[in-house]
Structure formats: structure tokens, C-alpha cells
Amino acid sequence: MKTVPVVLDSIGKIKDFVNAVSQFKCDFDLVSGRYVIDAKSIMGIFSLDLSKPVDLMIHSDDTDTVDRICEILKPYTV
């Protein structure tokens, strides 16, 4: 499992982010304070406070997959 901070500060970014993480089979969670939601849920993302970075938890033990995910998600990372 790996955690990276991400910024989702526009509707377009959120849509593109959900499309990017949805192409992978592993699980993703977004953590904002005490709230944890599925990062593949666009409605769940809109329930978070997006005025500041949130933590993306990537639930995968395959380092190659995690590296590929991090590369694809670079536009959203802090």
C-alpha cells in the first residue's frame, strides 16, 4: 500500500482522475480528515473538502503497478 497527496480542484480534474484510477483493478481510497471514500466514486469525491490536498491510498502490493499508477497520476499529485 502507498499513500500520495493529490489535489482535485476542478470538476474536469475530478472526472479525469476517476477515469484514470478506474482503469486499474486494485482499490483506491481518498482520505480527508476522518472521511475515507472510494476514489473510483465521483459522487463520493464531491462529498469531500477539496479546498486542500487529500491523501490517495493505493491498495496494491505489486510495485510495478504502483509505479505505473503514480506515473499516470502525476498531474494530480502535490
Secondary structure, 3 states (H helix, E strand, C coil): CEEEEECCCCHHHHHHHHHHHHCCCCEEEEEECCEEEECCCHHHHHCCCCCCCEEEEEECCCHHHHHHHHHHCHHHEC
